[in-house]
Amino acid sequence: MSILKKYFSYLNVIPERTYQSTYNGVLEINWLNGKKILDTTNTNYSYGNLGKVLQKGLRSVTTDFRNEETLILILGLGGGDVVKQLRTNFKSHASITAVEIDPVIIEVAMKEFDIVPNSKFEIVNNDANVFLKYIKERYNLIIVDLFNDVTIPEFVFQTEFIKSVYNVLHFNGSIIFNTFILSDVHKVRNKKFVENLKRYFSVEEFANLYGHNHLIITKKIK
């Protein structure tokens, strides 16, 4: 990107290119405040305010990020913002597995944001709900960041999914659920979800983050 375009991105969003996704519609590569970001038509997907929300979650858990034995599972890769944050801001040496159903999202993460698999980082192109049913690993931290544009898959809020993530989490492990509240329907949905989570975990909430994000942090204590 030219220096001039980067400068003007501090004044307004500068479009770079688009990708077409079956799952997420139009994916937009834009520049804002001197940074490349990933947006959909309706929301920021990575490297904008969403990154700040997830950083709040990462600072709120007790996971030993620098321990090479730590295992982290990310459900929903996006542009890979959280992977970069773990490696750069939190100096993480953990082994990270990211599960992403959308092959175009994976392409974007690798091509646009240099999110490349290596011996300590694996990308799995699969449905997160299916993946959880077959894995044998136990994780120290799970990040649930599952969106199709501005829709969270309904299965995320179901008891079966809660049990699935509970079963693959170590004792004293944490889960970061990134959700949002845009309506009274969402408010009721999240209230019921939190009540259900409390049957399995200790729960901490951060509401109204950067507008409408509702971050839910759980810890496995039983």
C-alpha positions in Angstrom: 0.0 0.0 0.0 1.3 3.5 -0.8 2.3 5.9 1.9 -0.4 8.3 0.7 -3.2 5.7 1.0 -2.0 4.7 4.5 -2.1 8.4 5.5 -5.6 8.8 4.2 -6.7 5.7 6.1 -6.5 7.8 9.3 -9.2 10.0 7.8 -11.5 7.4 6.3 -11.7 3.6 5.5 -9.6 2.8 2.4 -10.9 -0.3 0.5 -8.1 -2.6 -0.8 -9.8 -5.7 -2.3 -12.7 -8.1 -1.7 -13.2 -11.9 -1.5 -16.5 -13.8 -2.0 -17.4 -16.3 0.7 -20.2 -18.9 0.8 -20.4 -18.6 4.5 -19.7 -14.9 5.1 -20.7 -13.1 1.9 -18.4 -10.4 0.8 -15.1 -10.2 2.8 -13.5 -6.8 2.6 -9.8 -6.0 3.0 -9.7 -2.4 4.2 -7.2 0.0 5.7 -8.1 2.0 8.8 -5.9 4.1 11.0 -2.8 2.9 9.1 -3.7 -0.8 9.7 -5.0 -3.5 7.4 -8.3 -4.9 8.7 -10.8 -7.6 7.7 -14.5 -6.6 7.5 -17.7 -8.1 6.3 -20.4 -5.9 4.8 -21.9 -5.4 8.3 -19.1 -5.7 10.9 -15.4 -5.8 11.6 -14.0 -9.4 11.6 -10.3 -8.9 12.5 -7.7 -6.3 13.5 -10.2 -3.6 14.4 -12.4 -3.2 17.5 -12.9 -7.0 17.6 -9.2 -7.4 18.3 -9.5 -5.1 21.3 -12.4 -7.2 22.6 -10.4 -10.4 22.4 -7.4 -8.7 24.0 -9.6 -7.9 27.0 -10.6 -11.6 27.2 -6.9 -12.7 27.0 -6.0 -10.4 29.8 -8.8 -11.7 32.0 -7.7 -15.4 32.0 -5.0 -17.1 34.1 -3.6 -19.2 31.2 0.2 -19.5 31.3 0.7 -18.3 27.7 4.5 -18.7 27.8 4.5 -22.3 28.9 5.4 -24.5 25.9 3.1 -27.2 27.3 0.0 -25.0 27.1 -2.6 -26.0 24.5 -4.9 -23.3 23.1 -8.0 -24.0 20.8 -9.5 -21.2 18.7 -12.9 -21.9 17.3 -13.3 -19.4 14.5 -10.0 -18.1 12.9 -11.2 -14.9 11.3 -8.1 -13.0 10.0 -6.0 -14.5 12.7 -5.9 -11.5 14.9 -6.0 -13.5 18.1 -3.1 -15.7 16.9 -0.9 -12.6 16.3 -1.9 -11.2 19.7 -1.0 -14.4 21.5 2.4 -14.5 19.8 3.2 -10.8 19.9 1.5 -9.2 22.8 1.4 -12.1 25.1 4.7 -13.7 24.0 3.0 -17.1 23.9 4.9 -20.3 23.3 1.8 -22.4 23.5 0.6 -24.9 20.8 -2.4 -23.3 19.0 -5.0 -25.1 17.0 -7.5 -22.9 15.0 -10.7 -24.4 13.6 -12.3 -22.6 10.7 -15.2 -23.8 8.5 -14.7 -21.2 5.8 -11.9 -22.0 3.4 -12.0 -18.4 2.1 -11.4 -17.0 5.6 -8.3 -19.4 5.8 -7.1 -18.1 2.5 -7.5 -14.5 3.6 -5.8 -15.1 6.9 -2.8 -16.7 5.2 -2.5 -14.4 2.1 -3.4 -11.0 3.7 -2.2 -11.4 7.3 0.6 -13.9 7.1 -1.1 -16.4 9.4 0.9 -19.4 8.4 0.8 -22.9 10.0 4.0 -24.2 11.6 5.1 -26.8 14.2 3.3 -24.8 17.0 0.3 -23.6 15.0 -2.3 -25.7 13.1 -5.3 -24.6 11.0 -8.1 -27.1 10.7 -10.7 -26.5 8.0 -13.8 -28.0 9.7 -17.0 -27.3 11.4 -16.2 -26.5 15.1 -19.2 -28.4 16.3 -18.1 -31.5 14.5 -14.4 -31.1 15.4 -15.2 -31.1 19.1 -16.9 -34.5 18.9 -13.8 -36.3 17.7 -10.8 -34.7 19.3 -8.9 -36.4 22.1 -6.8 -33.4 23.3 -7.5 -31.4 26.4 -6.9 -27.7 26.2 -5.9 -25.0 28.7 -7.7 -22.2 26.9 -10.5 -22.3 24.4 -11.6 -19.2 22.4 -15.0 -19.3 20.9 -15.3 -16.6 18.2 -17.8 -18.1 15.8 -19.6 -15.8 13.5 -21.2 -15.9 10.1 -21.1 -12.2 9.3 -23.2 -10.8 12.2 -24.8 -14.1 13.1 -23.6 -16.5 15.8 -24.4 -20.1 15.0 -27.3 -21.2 17.2 -25.5 -24.4 18.3 -23.1 -22.2 20.4 -25.8 -21.5 22.9 -27.0 -25.1 23.3 -26.3 -27.4 26.2 -24.7 -30.0 23.9 -22.0 -27.5 22.8 -21.4 -26.3 26.4 -20.8 -30.0 27.4 -18.5 -30.5 24.3 -16.2 -27.6 25.3 -16.3 -28.6 28.9 -15.2 -32.1 28.1 -12.1 -30.9 26.1 -11.0 -28.4 28.7 -8.5 -29.0 31.4 -9.4 -28.5 35.1 -8.8 -24.8 35.9 -8.9 -24.1 32.1 -10.7 -21.1 30.7 -13.1 -20.4 27.8 -13.5 -17.0 26.2 -16.9 -16.7 24.5 -17.2 -13.6 22.2 -20.8 -12.7 21.6 -22.9 -9.6 21.0 -26.2 -8.0 22.0 -28.0 -6.1 19.3 -31.6 -6.5 20.4 -33.8 -7.6 23.3 -33.9 -11.1 21.7 -30.1 -11.3 22.0 -30.3 -10.0 25.6 -32.6 -12.8 26.6 -30.6 -15.4 24.7 -27.3 -14.4 26.4 -29.0 -14.3 29.8 -30.2 -17.9 29.4 -26.8 -18.8 28.0 -24.9 -17.5 31.0 -27.3 -19.2 33.4 -26.6 -22.5 31.6 -22.9 -21.9 31.7 -23.0 -21.4 35.4 -24.1 -25.1 35.8 -20.6 -26.1 34.6 -18.2 -23.2 35.1 -17.5 -20.0 37.1 -18.5 -17.1 34.9 -17.3 -13.5 34.5 -19.0 -11.1 32.0 -17.9 -7.9 30.2 -20.9 -6.2 28.5 -21.1 -3.3 26.0 -17.5 -3.6 24.9 -16.8 -1.2 22.0 -20.5 -1.0 21.4 -22.3 -4.3 21.4 -19.8 -7.0 22.2 -20.6 -9.2 25.3 -17.6 -11.1 26.4 -18.2 -14.2 28.6 -15.2 -15.7 30.4 -15.6 -19.1 32.1 -13.3 -21.3 34.2 -13.6 -25.0 34.8 -13.6 -25.4 38.6 -15.4 -28.7 38.9 
